[in-house]
Amino acid sequence: MTALGLTGIEVGLWSLVGILGLIWLGMHVSIALALVSFIGIWILRDNPQLAARSLSLAARESISSYLFGVVPLFVLMGLVVSRADIGRDTFDVANRAFQRLKGGIGMATVGANAVFAAITGISIASAAVFAKVAVPEMVRIGYTRRFASGVVAGSSILGMMIPPSLLLILYGILAEQSVGRLFIAGIIPGLLLAVAFCLGIALLVRLFPGFTGTALPTPRPALPRGGLMWDSTTKLLPILLLIALVLGGIYGGVFTPTEAGAIGALGAILIAVAKRRMGPRTLWQVTLETGHITAAICFLIIAATMYSRFLSFSGLPAHLTGWATGQGLGLYGFILLYCAILIVLGTILDSSSIMLITLPLVLPIAQALQIDLIWFGIITVLAVEIGLLTPPLGLSVYVIKGALDDRKTSLGDVFAGAAPFALIMVLVLGLIIAFPPLATGLL
């Protein structure tokens, strides 16, 4: 019992209430985690100096690993790619490939997002880029604003599943799993999700024309100088080379993920300079933005380490592990309950916040049930990403609404357009749960 008459388990449970309440009131998740962890250890040990020392030790140890160099490097690569207008080039090539199909421009958006995801790893970057590139074009040829924005919202999720992915990196750090193995495990689920989105678009266009709108026939684009094939090659080749350099280096064992991030960032800068889309001023702005994002991510990781240390003091993870194993839920019962909780939390929290709060609690249970933590990581990221499309806090939806700057497209329209893609993600999540080799087959 603590000085307040509470058990460690009760303190741990009240900490969850406190964190969710502080976040709901507008406090940044990392500050909420650190503050609640400090107060929690103070209550458990009745010693504020001990609480301060424990948290300072957690801060010092949490990001001292060489592995954390992967975060700023992949962030830098993603930002350079985004600023270099590579997303528009990818969309142009994909649109030419799919333009003869009904709903082809929507499929082109999915395909372009899949390629773009392989060199950015950030869903929000994809949402911002393709909201400006694909939505106006889809509306111009006759699709509804609701459907056009929904296609971009849904396909932007690929940025967090197809490697490299910042959420997979974050999971690897929190769960102490190989980032390279997580990247490999994300390939088949990411491609499966892209194919499912394309099939969903084809069905929606044919079965629900009132929802999607009807595209007007568009003439084939005139051949640019040098021919259409040459133009497509010059636009797509640098992107494919960058993907081959980064992911091929990781999967071939040539680079560690951190080294691959450095090589990829340098390659992206060289491509942007060669395309005359990045000068010294833009590079400096991207570097500053990388620093801001990296600082925020590192602070989140520090706060998560503090929270994990507090939870270990409280004994709540061990208690929950015993409770879960004693309920006879079994592996699949636990997984389904866990995914349901993640999806519900996704309606009020962002992706990284959900992972930082839940993983310290559920990883001991997953280990007790002898769950493959690589497979568990893919399930976690996919379930968390569904929250990016669900109200009231669908982050991708808000990004798209902000990027469009179009009064004719309401926030409700974007949420309605994204709803079918959230459902498709739930179906793909069910397939990965039912057939684990979809995630682990390449390992």
C-alpha positions in Angstrom: 0.0 0.0 0.0 1.1 3.5 -0.8 0.9 6.6 1.5 -2.4 7.4 -0.1 -3.8 4.0 0.7 -3.6 2.7 -2.9 -2.1 -0.4 -4.2 0.5 -0.3 -7.0 -2.1 -1.8 -9.3 -4.6 0.9 -8.5 -1.9 3.6 -9.0 -1.2 2.1 -12.4 -4.8 2.0 -13.4 -5.4 5.6 -12.3 -2.3 6.6 -14.3 -4.1 5.5 -17.5 -7.1 7.6 -16.6 -4.8 10.6 -15.8 -2.9 10.3 -19.1 -6.1 10.0 -21.3 -7.6 12.9 -19.4 -4.6 15.2 -19.8 -4.4 14.4 -23.5 -8.1 15.1 -23.9 -7.6 18.4 -22.2 -4.9 19.3 -24.8 -1.6 18.4 -23.1 1.0 16.9 -25.4 1.2 13.2 -25.0 4.9 13.1 -24.1 4.4 15.7 -21.4 1.4 13.8 -20.1 3.4 10.5 -20.0 6.4 12.1 -18.2 4.3 14.0 -15.7 2.1 11.0 -14.8 5.1 8.8 -14.5 6.9 11.2 -12.2 3.8 11.6 -9.9 3.2 7.8 -10.1 6.7 6.9 -8.9 6.5 9.6 -6.2 3.3 8.0 -4.9 4.6 4.5 -5.1 8.0 5.2 -3.4 6.9 8.3 -1.3 10.1 10.0 -2.4 10.2 12.8 -5.0 14.0 12.6 -5.3 13.8 8.9 -6.1 11.2 9.6 -8.8 13.3 12.3 -10.3 16.4 10.1 -10.4 14.5 7.2 -11.9 13.1 9.4 -14.7 16.4 11.1 -15.4 18.0 7.6 -15.7 15.3 6.6 -18.1 15.8 9.7 -20.2 19.6 9.1 -20.4 19.3 5.4 -21.4 16.3 5.6 -23.7 17.8 7.2 -26.8 21.5 6.5 -26.3 21.5 3.6 -28.8 23.0 3.8 -32.3 19.7 2.6 -33.6 18.0 5.9 -32.9 20.0 7.5 -35.8 17.5 5.9 -38.1 14.8 8.3 -37.0 16.2 11.7 -38.3 17.7 10.0 -41.4 14.5 8.5 -42.6 12.6 11.7 -41.7 15.1 13.8 -43.7 14.7 11.4 -46.7 10.9 11.6 -46.6 10.9 15.4 -46.4 13.3 15.8 -49.2 11.3 13.5 -51.4 8.1 15.4 -50.5 9.7 18.8 -51.3 11.2 17.5 -54.6 7.8 17.0 -56.1 8.5 13.3 -56.6 5.0 12.5 -55.6 3.6 14.3 -58.6 6.0 12.5 -60.9 4.9 9.1 -59.5 1.3 10.0 -59.9 1.7 11.1 -63.5 3.3 7.7 -64.4 0.7 5.7 -62.4 -2.1 7.6 -64.1 -0.8 6.7 -67.5 -0.6 3.1 -66.5 -4.2 2.9 -65.1 -6.1 5.5 -67.2 -7.9 2.9 -69.4 -9.5 1.2 -66.4 -12.8 2.4 -64.9 -11.7 4.1 -61.7 -8.2 4.0 -63.0 -7.2 7.4 -61.6 -8.2 6.3 -58.1 -6.1 3.1 -58.6 -3.3 5.3 -59.9 -3.4 7.3 -56.6 -3.1 4.1 -54.7 -0.2 2.9 -56.8 1.6 6.2 -56.6 1.1 6.3 -52.8 2.5 2.7 -52.6 5.7 3.8 -54.4 5.8 7.1 -52.5 5.5 5.2 -49.2 8.6 3.1 -50.1 10.7 6.2 -49.9 9.0 8.3 -47.2 7.5 6.2 -44.4 5.2 8.9 -43.3 1.4 8.7 -43.9 0.9 12.4 -43.2 3.4 13.4 -46.0 1.6 11.2 -48.5 -1.8 12.7 -47.5 -0.5 16.2 -47.9 1.2 15.6 -51.2 -1.6 13.7 -52.9 -4.4 15.9 -51.6 -2.9 18.6 -53.8 -2.0 16.4 -56.7 -4.7 13.7 -57.1 -7.9 15.3 -55.6 -8.2 18.2 -58.1 -7.5 15.9 -61.0 -10.1 13.4 -59.9 -12.7 16.1 -59.4 -11.9 17.7 -62.7 -12.8 14.5 -64.6 -16.1 13.9 -62.8 -15.5 12.1 -59.5 -17.1 13.6 -56.3 -15.0 15.5 -53.9 -16.0 13.1 -51.2 -14.7 10.1 -53.1 -11.6 11.8 -54.3 -10.5 12.9 -50.9 -11.4 9.5 -49.5 -9.1 7.7 -52.0 -6.2 9.9 -50.9 -7.0 9.4 -47.2 -7.2 5.7 -47.5 -4.1 5.2 -49.7 -2.0 7.5 -47.6 -2.1 4.9 -44.9 0.3 2.8 -47.0 3.1 5.2 -45.8 3.0 3.5 -42.4 2.9 -0.1 -43.6 5.1 -0.3 -46.6 8.7 0.0 -45.4 10.5 2.1 -44.4 7.8 3.1 -41.8 8.3 5.4 -38.9 5.7 3.5 -36.9 7.5 0.2 -37.5 10.7 1.9 -36.3 8.9 3.1 -33.2 7.4 -0.3 -32.5 10.9 -1.9 -33.0 12.4 0.4 -30.4 9.6 -0.1 -27.9 9.4 -3.8 -28.3 13.2 -4.3 -28.8 12.7 -6.0 -32.1 14.8 -5.9 -35.3 13.7 -2.9 -37.4 15.1 -4.7 -40.5 12.9 -7.8 -39.8 9.9 -5.5 -39.3 10.5 -3.8 -42.6 10.6 -7.2 -44.4 7.4 -8.3 -42.6 5.6 -5.2 -43.8 6.1 -5.8 -47.5 3.3 -8.4 -48.1 0.7 -6.7 -45.9 1.5 -3.3 -47.5 1.1 -4.7 -51.0 -2.0 -6.7 -50.0 -3.5 -3.5 -48.7 -2.7 -1.6 -51.9 -4.4 -4.4 -54.0 -7.4 -4.4 -51.7 -7.8 -0.7 -52.1 -7.7 -1.0 -55.9 -10.3 -3.7 -55.9 -12.4 -1.6 -53.5 -12.2 1.4 -55.9 -13.2 -0.8 -58.8 -16.3 -2.1 -57.0 -17.3 1.3 -55.6 -17.1 2.9 -59.1 -19.3 0.2 -60.6 -21.8 -0.4 -57.7 -22.1 3.1 -56.2 -21.8 5.7 -58.9 -23.8 8.1 -56.8 -21.1 8.0 -54.1 -18.1 8.1 -56.4 -19.4 10.2 -59.3 -18.9 9.3 -63.0 -15.6 10.1 -64.6 -15.8 11.8 -68.0 -13.8 10.3 -70.8 -10.4 11.9 -71.1 -8.2 12.0 -74.1 -4.8 10.3 -74.0 -2.1 12.9 -73.1 0.0 14.2 -76.0 3.4 12.7 -76.3 6.0 14.9 -74.8 9.3 15.6 -76.5 11.3 12.3 -76.7 8.1 10.2 -76.4 5.8 9.1 -73.6 8.0 6.2 -72.6 11.1 8.4 -72.2 9.1 10.8 -70.1 7.8 8.0 -67.8 11.3 6.5 -67.5 12.9 9.8 -66.5 10.3 10.4 -63.9 10.1 6.9 -62.4 13.8 5.7 -62.7 15.2 7.9 -59.9 12.5 6.8 -57.5 13.0 3.1 -58.3 16.8 3.5 -57.9 16.3 5.2 -54.5 14.0 2.3 -53.4 16.4 -0.3 -54.6 19.3 1.5 -52.8 17.6 1.8 -49.5 15.5 -1.4 -49.2 17.8 -3.5 -51.3 20.7 -2.5 -49.1 18.7 -3.5 -45.9 17.3 -6.8 -47.2 20.6 -7.7 -48.9 22.5 -7.3 -45.6 24.7 -4.5 -47.1 23.4 -1.8 -44.8 22.0 -1.6 -41.3 18.7 0.4 -41.2 20.6 3.4 -39.8 23.2 3.2 -42.6 20.4 2.8 -45.2 18.7 5.9 -43.9 21.9 7.9 -44.4 22.4 6.5 -47.9 18.7 7.2 -48.7 18.8 10.7 -47.4 21.9 11.5 -49.5 20.4 9.9 -52.6 17.1 11.9 -52.2 19.1 15.1 -51.9 21.1 14.3 -55.0 18.0 13.5 -57.0 16.3 16.7 -55.8 19.3 18.8 -56.8 19.6 17.0 -60.2 15.9 17.8 -60.9 16.6 21.4 -59.9 13.9 21.2 -57.3 16.0 22.0 -54.2 18.4 24.8 -53.5 20.4 25.8 -50.4 17.4 27.6 -48.9 15.0 24.7 -49.3 17.6 22.2 -48.0 18.1 24.4 -44.9 14.4 24.5 -44.3 14.1 20.8 -44.7 17.0 20.3 -42.3 15.3 22.5 -39.6 12.0 20.7 -40.1 13.8 17.3 -39.7 15.3 18.6 -36.4 11.9 19.6 -35.1 10.3 16.3 -36.0 13.2 14.3 -34.6 13.2 16.2 -31.3 9.5 15.5 -31.0 9.9 11.8 -31.7 12.8 11.4 -29.3 10.9 13.2 -26.6 8.0 10.8 -27.1 10.4 7.8 -26.8 12.0 9.3 -23.6 8.5 9.8 -22.1 7.5 6.2 -23.1 10.6 4.8 -21.4 9.7 6.8 -18.3 6.2 5.4 -18.4 7.4 1.8 -18.9 9.6 2.2 -15.9 6.8 3.5 -13.8 4.5 0.7 -14.9 7.1 -1.9 -13.9 7.2 -0.3 -10.4 3.4 -0.5 -10.2 3.2 -4.1 -11.1 0.3 -3.4 -13.5 1.7 -5.2 -16.5 2.4 -8.4 -14.5 -1.1 -8.2 -13.0 -2.7 -7.8 -16.5 -0.6 -10.6 -17.8 -1.9 -12.9 -15.1 -5.5 -11.7 -15.6 -5.4 -12.2 -19.4 -3.9 -15.7 -19.2 -6.4 -16.6 -16.5 -9.4 -15.6 -18.5 -8.8 -18.3 -21.1 -9.0 -15.8 -24.0 -6.4 -17.7 -25.9 -4.2 -16.2 -28.5 -6.8 -15.0 -31.0 -9.2 -13.8 -28.3 -6.5 -11.6 -26.9 -5.5 -10.3 -30.4 -9.1 -9.5 -31.3 -9.7 -7.7 -28.0 -6.4 -5.8 -28.4 -7.2 -4.7 -32.0 -10.7 -3.5 -30.9 -9.1 -1.4 -28.1 -6.6 0.1 -30.6 -9.3 1.0 -33.1 -11.4 2.6 -30.4 -8.4 4.6 -29.1 -7.8 5.7 -32.7 -10.9 7.7 -32.6 -9.5 10.1 -30.0 -5.6 9.7 -30.1 -2.9 9.8 -32.8 -1.0 6.7 -33.8 2.2 7.2 -31.9 0.3 8.1 -28.7 -1.7 4.9 -28.9 1.4 2.8 -29.2 3.3 4.6 -26.5 0.4 4.1 -24.0 -0.6 0.5 -24.9 2.6 -1.4 -25.8 4.2 -1.2 -22.3 1.0 -2.9 -21.0 0.4 -5.5 -23.7 3.9 -6.7 -24.6 4.3 -8.7 -21.4 0.9 -10.4 -22.2 2.0 -11.1 -25.8 5.2 -12.6 -24.6 3.4 -14.8 -22.0 1.1 -16.1 -24.8 4.3 -16.8 -26.9 3.1 -14.5 -29.7 5.5 -13.7 -32.5 6.4 -10.1 -31.8 7.1 -9.3 -35.4 3.6 -10.5 -36.5 2.2 -8.7 -33.5 4.0 -5.5 -34.6 2.4 -5.6 -38.1 -1.0 -6.2 -36.5 -0.5 -3.3 -34.1 0.6 -0.8 -36.8 -2.3 -1.7 -39.1 -4.9 -1.5 -36.3 -3.5 1.8 -35.1 -3.5 3.2 -38.7 -7.3 2.5 -39.0 -7.6 5.3 -36.4 -6.2 7.8 -38.9 -9.4 7.5 -40.9 -12.0 7.4 -38.1 -13.7 10.4 -36.4 -13.4 12.5 -34.4 -9.6 12.6 -34.6 -8.7 11.0 -38.0 -5.3 12.7 -38.4 -5.0 12.0 -42.2 -8.5 13.4 -42.7 -7.6 16.6 -41.0 -4.3 16.9 -43.0 -6.2 16.4 -46.3 -8.8 18.9 -45.4 -6.1 21.4 -44.5 -4.1 20.7 -47.7 -7.2 21.1 -50.0 -8.2 24.5 -48.7 -11.5 24.0 -50.5 -14.7 25.2 -48.8 -16.8 22.9 -51.0 -15.2 19.9 -49.3 -16.3 19.6 -45.7 -14.5 17.5 -43.0 -17.6 15.3 -43.0 -17.2 14.7 -46.7 -13.6 13.5 -46.2 -14.6 11.2 -43.3 -17.4 9.7 -45.4 -15.1 9.2 -48.4 -12.5 7.5 -46.2 -15.1 5.2 -44.5 -14.9 2.4 -47.2 -11.2 2.3 -47.0 -11.3 2.0 -43.2 -13.5 -1.0 -43.7 -11.1 -2.5 -46.2 -8.3 -2.1 -43.7 -10.4 -4.0 -41.1 -10.8 -6.8 -43.6 -7.1 -6.9 -44.4 -6.3 -6.9 -40.7 -8.6 -9.9 -40.3 -6.7 -11.7 -43.0 -3.3 -11.0 -41.4 -4.6 -12.2 -38.0 -6.1 -15.4 -39.6 -3.0 -16.1 -41.7 0.2 -15.0 -39.9 2.5 -16.1 -42.8 1.2 -13.0 -44.7 3.4 -11.1 -42.3 6.2 -13.6 -41.5 6.4 -15.5 -44.7 9.4 -13.5 -46.0 11.4 -13.8 -42.8 
